Amino acid sequence: MTAVDQATGGELRAGLRDRHVTMISIAGVIGAGLFIGSGSAIATAGPAVLLAYLFAGALVVLVMRMLGEMAAAQPDSGSFSTYADRAIGPWAGFTVGWLYWWFWCLVIPVEATAAAVILNSWVPGVPQWGWALAVTAALTVTNLFSVANYGEFEFWFALLKVVAIIAFIVVGAVAVLGLLPTAPPDVSGLSRLVSEGGFMPTGAGAVVAAVLVTMFSFMGTEIVTIAAAESGDPARGIGRATRSVIWRIAVFYLASILLVVAIVPWNDPRLPEVGSYQAALEVLRIPGAKAIVDVVVLVAVASCLNSALYTASRMLFSLGRRGQAPALVNRTTGNGVPRWAVLGSTLVGFVAVIANYAFPEEVFAALLATSGAIALLVYLVIAVSQLRMRRVLERDGVAMPVRMWAYPVLTWAVIVVIPVVLVYMATREGSRFELGMTGLIAAGVVLVGVLLTRRRGRAAVR
């Protein structure tokens, strides 16, 4: 981590331990999207949803490898925003940094509301908005003390998620092998992958549509490159995380979704209603399936909310450090916590939580739509940045503990594929609005970034 002197604000502390970074890297890809959102993807594409997860997972693996190359060589809390600044230009770093910050600020109310729904079902005397604000406030407080608090909370959240998924895979595998006493006889084997209209019952177009759903389930994998910058050995942590991303996606997503489509008919109405995990446990007649999944999902959304607060604040801190956000946000406490960056990000999250309950549903839906394609834009910027930074790093003789495979062929493949996916989004009525809203806010941020860069250039000349 590059220290920043007190004149410009402060410096972050290396407060994350190796076990924190390891567990963040393992479970950073696991969110409520796996436990609940995957049900909608299965209902859209049928068993062929496995192809959608395979494609999206392969794209994320390549992007993480590219990001890992840059982050291991030059660790920074601004991660890809900083690299875009150096490789493409200040306007690019400004744009992707603010868009990414906005994405995670919107995640705060989404996850807080998801947690509130579960808590309200347990304790209905407290209204949902009360639970949402309480959960957000509690995790904000933990983030204000030290980065070690974030790491410790995330360590245990992540551990619980990993244990839950492994337990599900074991139970599901036993059922598919015909060894689970409570499971109905027709669950045994993999016949349901083709028995309900074939492997691709809704056509190839539905598989591509499912990619758009699965793609955003992986958002958060890159957090480890931000968190590792506050650890004792960033290069080793980042290298380990990027090397393990393949098996993490293979086990947590592909294996568990394979078991779901083998256990639950893809056209079972429970999949989009209650989520894939609960539907599978109900088919297997596991007692208390809803309660089990509620606890796991509550942990998952708390983990995601915790990470959203952390990630948004570190990105805002990095923007402030580069003079692309108010100087106040890069001031740190004695513990190395960017307090004002945390509070500023939380404030936006609180306002969005209130808007979710106080205004018509369409208002919050429009806000949420602005983040619809940000993940793809971030991945595209990472690929372009790596394409350019690789030459600079090699020219300057910088050690690269992690290297992108088959450079530059695979880098160019990602750069070509992402615009194709964006164009496909534009042709689909369901995703056209999200793409338009994201494009609108992105254009506005780019304009501000370009104007700010030009003004600084003129000031430097004077």
Secondary structure, 3 states (H helix, E strand, C coil): CCCCCCCCCCCCCCCECHHHHHHHHHHCCCCHHHHHHHHHHHHHHHHHHHHHHHHHHHHHHHHHHHHHHHHHHCCCCCHHHHHHHHHCCHHHHHHHHHHHHHHHHHHHHHHHHHHHHHHHHHCCCCCHHHHHHHHHHHHHHHHHHCHHHHHHHHHHHHHHHHHHHHHHHHHHHHHHCCCCCCCCHHHCCCHHHCCCCCCCCCCHHHHHHHHHHHHHHHCCCCHHHHHHHHECCHHHHHHHHHHHHHHHHHHHHHHHHHHHHHHCCCCCCHHHHHCHHHHHHHHCCCCCHHHHHHHHHHHHHHHHHHHHHHHHHHHHHHHHHCCCCCHHHHCCCCCCCCHHHHHHHHHHHHHHHHHHHHCCHHHHHHHHHCCCCHHHHHHHHHHHHHHHHHHHHHHCCCCCCCCCCCCCHHHHHHHHHHHHHHHHHHHCHHHHHHHHHHHHHHHHHHHHHHHHHHHHHHHHHC
